[in-house]
Amino acid sequence: MNHDANSVATPENWKEGDEVIVPPPYTVEDAIGRKDKGYNYVDWYFSKKSL
């Protein structure tokens, strides 16, 4: 996986198909918009998603 091309990070012991960590949103509106796009929220600034 190319982390830079996808703008994501992978946790330790990550395997193909696991969720990846996405950068925090820049605005509150971005954070709210992610809820409808399939992101898995841990907190408003920390979320994960499947590729």
Number of C-alpha atoms within 10 A of each C-alpha: 8 8 10 8 7 11 11 17 16 16 10 6 6 11 10 10 8 14 19 22 18 18 13 14 16 9 10 10 9 12 19 12 13 16 13 8 9 11 18 16 14 9 9 14 14 15 20 20 16 13 10
